[in-house]
Amino acid sequence: MPQFYLEEYGRALAGRRVFIACREGILRDQHKSIIADIKFLHRFGAETTLFHNLPHRHASQKLLNLLEARLPETRLIRIAAGEDFYEEVLNFAEPMYKLIFLERRPLVDARGQKINAITTARARRAEIDFGDIAANVNLKDMLKKVCLKIEAGRCERAHFLPAGKDAIKQELFTVEGCGTLIANNFTEEFRQVTTDEEVAIVHRILTAYKRMGFLRPRTKDYISKNRRQFYVTVIDSIVVGCVEGKPIDERTIELGALAISERFRNQRIGVFTVTSFIKMMRERGIDRFISLSNNPQLETLYLTLEFAKKTLPEYQWRQAISPNVMMFFKEYPSR
């Protein structure tokens, strides 16, 4: 069950323009869920616009009447039949806070894995599969126009997500989301854990990693009692990653419990977390860093950051506690 952050993310929506684009077939199939999600956005003061391409014929009138009746606060904009739906939406002149495309399924990369969050620069380079988006649409050109709209400051964030129950709610009010977010204005912060809420979030992230078998369990009580040695990476005011700093000696600290929320994996958040942790510790006089892990992704991360795979004699006691786990080491010149 996803964790919803209604207060935190809801504040960002108040008075902001949220535009939703949904093609005819998807709107017919999912109109109940879409209406419920849009009404949910109104609770937080969002100004909503729904683009659709329902034809002006008798068969569509019942659904059009339902949309008008259930969504009196939402502006309904019809894209005429025969027009390029995506072209018309992207050429809409008004500035947008969020532009949400409701599709059959999320965007996936060349390996078939869902793309979670991505910048416009990376979106241009990525090999992206758009699934069932209309066959006559030039997909790369459409994505390029989305990126240009964001880069021109006419849209802060674009979302592609699979339509369904609570889809918009899950995309906008959870860390993980359910679709693909394209944006350039992520705000990053690294800080020490302080609140009980942050303790709970760290515990949830670590529990997910524990299931993968790469992390020794940390109870919520342990995290709470040792919160001064836990640090978090925060994106848009929400905790998305964590690391534990375990003192080894006067010069050395161990990076433990390094974990990133699923949505932000492979987005260089791990690099940001480790480098921010090292910077903070070096300011406190620490110049040696070790970490023990058999996680292949962490191995790649540490080697990218020029850690060495080795165990120094002075850390043999620590290696003995985890005898079958690789140790990574990095040393900086003493200040």
Residue, then its C-alpha position, 0 to 999 in steps of 0.5 A: m500500500p503506497q504512503f500518501y503525503l497529502e499535506e506535503y504535496g497538497r500545499a504545492l497544488a494550491g492555486r496551481r494549474v494542473f492540466i490533464a490530457c486523456r484520449e477518447g478510448i481511455l476516457r470512456d474506459q476510465h472516466k469514473s476513476i478520472i473524475a474521482d481523481i480530479k475532484f480529489l485535486h480540487r480538495f487542495g485548491a488545484e485549478t484543473t483543465l481536462f483535454h479530451n477528444l470525445p466526438h460531438r455525436h449522440a453516443s458521446q453526449k451522456l459522458l460529456n454531460l456527466l463530465e460537466a455535471r461532476l466536474p463543474e470546477t474543471r475547464l473542459i477543452r475538446i480537441a476536434a476529431g482529425e486534429d493531432f491530439y498531442e500537438e494541440v495539447l502541447n501548443f496550448a498557450e497558457p502556462m502549466y504547473k503540471l501536464i498529465f497525460l493519461e495513457r494505457r501504461p507507463l513509459v518504459d526504457a529499452r529493457g522494458q522497465k518503467i521510467n520513474a523520474i527523468t530530466t529533459a536532457r536524459a529524456r532526449r537521450a533515452e530510448i523510450d517505448f510509449g506503448d499504445i500511444a496513437a500509431n500516427v504520432n511521431l513519438k520522438d518528436m512529441l517527447k521533444k516538444v514536451c521537453l521544449k515546453i518544460e525548458a521554455g518555462r511553459c510547463e514545470r512538470a509533465h507526467f505520463l501515467p497509466a489511467g486507473k483507480d487513484a492513478i493521479k492521486q498516487e502519482l502526485f501524492t506519493v514518493e514512488g508515483c505510478g508513472t513517469l515524471i519529466a522535470n528539471n526543477f527537483t530540489e535536493e537536500f541532505r540532512q540529519v534525521t530529526t523527526d519521528e516522521e522521518v524515522a518512519i520513512v527511513h524504516r519503510i525504505l530500509t524494509a523494502y531493501k531488506r526484502m531484496g536480501f542486501l541489507r541487515p534489518r534495522t528496526k524502527d526502534y533502532i533507527s529512532k534511538n540512533r537517529r543522530q547517525f541517520y541522514v536523509t536525502v530529500i527531494d521536493s520536501i519528501v525523504v527519498g533516500c537514507v544512509e547510516g553513519k557508523p563511527i569506526d575510529e577517530r578518522t573513519i566512518e562506515l556508510g551503512a543502510l544506504a538505500i534509495s526509494e524506488r522512484f528515484r533509483n538510477q537517477r544519480i540520487g545515490v551519488f548525491t547521497v554518498t557525496s553529500f554524506i562524505k562532504m558533511m563528514r569531512e567537515r567534521g574531520i573524518d577522512r576515511f570511509i568504508s562500506l560493506s555490501n554485496n549489492p551489485q548496484l552499490e558496488t557500481l556506485y562505489l567504484t564510480l566514486e573511486f572507492a577501492k575494494k579492499t580490507l585494511p588490517e585495521y578494519q579486519w575486526r569489522q570485516a569479521i562481523s560480515p565475513n562474506v560481504m565485500m568491503f569498499f574503502k576510500e581515503y582523503p588527504s588529512r586536513 
